[in-house]
Amino acid sequence: MSKRLQVLIDDPEWREIQKTARAHRMTVAEWVRQALRAARREAPSADADRRIAAIRAAARHGYPTGDIDRMNEEIERGYLDSSRR
């Protein structure tokens, strides 16, 4: 289903939009639709911004690391010890 959108702009801006649409060989309506689609694609979502901020914050910290085989052995030992209790 299509929806109608009404946008009020002043005359100088309207003339610029008309001129730009003509230069792209399209109607003003089509040019506006394409401009809105492009703006929507380029706008980061708030959720993505929050995730990126969390990753950046985590990257600023140092975390303990070790040999992966040794870490896996310690984890396994922990599971075995807890199951014996």
SVG drawing of the C-alpha trace seen along z (x, -y; Angstrom):
<svg xmlns="http://www.w3.org/2000/svg" viewBox="-2 -31 52 68">
<polyline fill="none" stroke="black" stroke-width="0.4" points="0.0,0.0 1.3,-3.4 1.2,-6.4 1.3,-10.1 3.8,-12.4 3.4,-16.1 6.5,-18.2 6.5,-22.0 9.7,-23.7 10.4,-27.3 10.5,-28.4 14.3,-28.6 14.7,-25.1 11.9,-23.8 13.6,-25.3 16.9,-23.6 15.2,-20.2 13.4,-20.6 16.6,-21.5 18.4,-18.5 15.6,-16.1 15.5,-17.4 19.3,-16.9 18.8,-13.3 15.9,-13.0 13.3,-12.1 10.3,-13.6 10.7,-15.5 8.7,-12.8 11.0,-10.0 14.1,-12.0 12.7,-12.6 11.9,-8.9 15.4,-7.9 16.9,-10.5 14.9,-9.2 15.9,-5.6 19.6,-6.6 19.3,-8.5 17.7,-5.5 20.4,-3.1 23.2,-5.4 21.6,-6.2 23.1,-3.8 20.5,-2.1 20.6,-3.0 21.1,0.7 24.2,1.0 25.6,-2.2 25.1,-0.7 26.9,2.5 29.8,0.7 30.2,-1.4 30.2,1.7 32.9,3.3 35.0,0.2 34.7,0.0 35.7,3.6 38.7,3.2 40.1,0.5 40.6,3.0 43.2,5.7 42.0,9.2 43.9,12.2 44.9,14.6 46.8,17.8 47.4,20.9 44.1,22.1 44.9,25.8 45.8,25.1 42.7,22.9 40.5,25.7 42.1,28.2 41.4,25.9 37.8,25.5 37.4,29.2 39.0,29.8 36.6,27.3 33.6,29.1 34.9,32.5 35.6,31.1 32.1,29.6 30.4,32.8 32.2,34.8 30.9,32.5"/>
</svg>
